[in-house]
Amino acid sequence: MCAYLFSLWRAMDWMYTLSGFVVGAIVGLTGVGGGSLMTPLLVLLFGIHPATAVGTDLLYAAITKAGGTVVHARKGHVDWRITRLLASGSMPAALLTIWALSFLPKQSAAVSQIISISLGVALLLTAAAIIFRNQLQQQALAQADDVAHTQLRAPITIAVGALLGVLVTISSVGAGALGVAVLFYLYPRLPAIRIIGSDVAHAVPLTLLAGLGHWLIGSVDWSLLGSLLLGSLPGIWLGSHASAKVPDRILRPILAGMLVLIGSKLIAH
């Protein structure tokens, strides 16, 4: 019996690693944050409690995106003013959200339902951001010189950061495609690579803070985290190299469709 349980554990361990590889490859191909796929996968396929899935995925995201931030920063692709504005809203919001979650019963059905619904909504918003990103950018360019748009840009960026702080802490989703789509709208004249670099740089401290907060309230599985990283790091490397050979116009609609299906499943879960 013990031998059977050990072999089952080893099989599950490799399944986590394989899942990390697949998600990492998709992230490398599309640039969309792993939380959009990893957290739902852990909840729906492996039956992991949503709180543990979110907490583990947040630290997973912080580690994987740290390397991307270093690369973007060295190439001058990070607008640190935008990153600071986002963080000034997101970090306090993340702390307050963790504080609120700490009062809820650990691993309870109520927490599971709150996180599952929040995750489903976040995935639907992410899918919309992927589909309508170009239209949002074009609309923003049309009003880029509007005085009100320019004056309100900084406070809106802080407010967006606060919204992302709550959303990411509860669901681990939002710091990727959703954040990028909003930045495209707010800063339409900024080169796309600087928007992406700024968003990635902001995601690292946010996911690290939220992930450590989940660890303090007992919502992180370190063994699971190690298994996911073991697969995702080579997956991201391979996906990034293959991304130039796969048309973006094919990948993004498929990914958006997957997120709509998964998001709807989680809301009805």
C-alpha positions, 0 to 999 in steps of 0.5 A, spaced: 500 500 500 505 504 501 509 503 495 502 504 491 501 511 494 509 513 493 508 511 486 502 515 485 505 521 488 511 520 484 506 520 478 502 526 480 509 530 481 511 529 474 504 531 472 505 537 475 511 538 472 508 536 465 503 541 466 508 547 468 512 545 461 505 546 457 503 552 460 510 555 460 510 553 452 504 557 451 506 563 455 512 563 451 508 563 445 503 568 447 506 572 452 500 571 456 501 570 464 501 563 466 496 565 472 490 565 466 492 558 465 496 555 471 491 556 476 485 554 473 488 547 471 490 546 478 483 547 480 479 544 475 484 538 473 488 536 479 482 538 484 487 543 488 483 548 493 483 554 489 486 558 495 492 553 495 492 554 487 492 561 487 497 562 493 502 557 489 501 560 482 503 567 485 510 565 487 511 561 481 509 568 477 514 572 481 519 567 480 518 566 472 517 573 471 523 576 475 528 573 469 523 577 464 524 583 468 531 583 468 532 582 461 527 588 459 530 593 464 537 591 461 534 593 454 531 599 457 524 597 456 521 599 462 518 605 464 519 605 471 514 611 472 508 607 470 511 601 474 511 606 480 504 608 479 501 601 478 505 599 484 503 605 489 495 602 488 497 595 487 501 594 493 496 597 498 490 593 495 494 587 495 496 587 503 488 589 504 486 583 500 490 578 504 488 581 511 481 580 509 482 573 506 486 572 513 479 572 517 476 567 512 476 560 514 482 556 511 480 551 506 473 552 507 467 552 501 466 559 502 473 561 500 473 556 495 467 559 492 469 566 492 476 565 489 473 560 483 468 566 481 473 571 482 478 567 477 472 566 472 471 573 472 478 575 471 479 570 466 473 573 462 476 580 462 483 577 460 479 574 454 476 580 452 483 584 453 486 579 448 480 580 443 479 587 443 486 590 445 487 593 438 481 596 438 482 599 445 489 602 442 486 605 436 480 608 440 486 611 445 490 614 439 484 618 437 484 621 444 491 621 446 491 629 445 485 630 449 487 634 455 482 631 460 485 624 458 492 626 459 491 630 466 487 624 469 492 619 466 496 618 473 491 617 478 487 612 473 494 608 473 494 608 480 486 606 480 488 601 475 494 598 480 489 598 486 484 594 482 489 589 479 492 588 486 485 586 489 484 581 482 491 578 482 491 577 490 484 573 489 485 570 483 492 570 481 490 573 474 490 580 471 497 582 471 498 580 464 494 581 458 489 585 462 494 590 465 497 590 458 491 592 455 489 598 460 496 600 459 495 600 451 489 604 452 492 609 457 499 610 454 497 609 446 503 613 444 508 608 448 512 603 444 508 596 445 515 593 448 515 598 453 508 597 455 510 590 456 516 591 460 513 596 465 507 591 466 512 585 467 516 589 472 510 591 476 507 584 476 514 581 480 513 585 486 505 585 486 505 577 485 511 576 490 507 580 496 501 577 494 504 570 494 508 571 501 501 573 504 498 567 502 504 563 505 503 567 511 495 565 511 497 557 509 495 557 502 502 555 498 504 548 497 512 549 496 512 541 493 507 543 488 511 550 486 518 546 485 514 541 480 511 547 476 518 551 476 521 544 473 517 544 467 515 551 466 522 554 465 524 550 459 517 550 457 518 558 457 524 558 453 522 553 448 515 557 447 519 563 446 524 561 441 518 558 437 513 564 437 516 567 431 514 561 427 507 561 429 502 567 427 499 571 433 493 572 429 492 564 430 494 563 437 491 569 440 483 567 438 484 560 440 487 562 447 481 567 448 476 562 446 480 557 451 479 562 457 472 564 456 470 556 456 475 555 463 472 562 466 465 560 464 466 553 467 469 556 474 463 561 475 459 555 474 463 550 478 
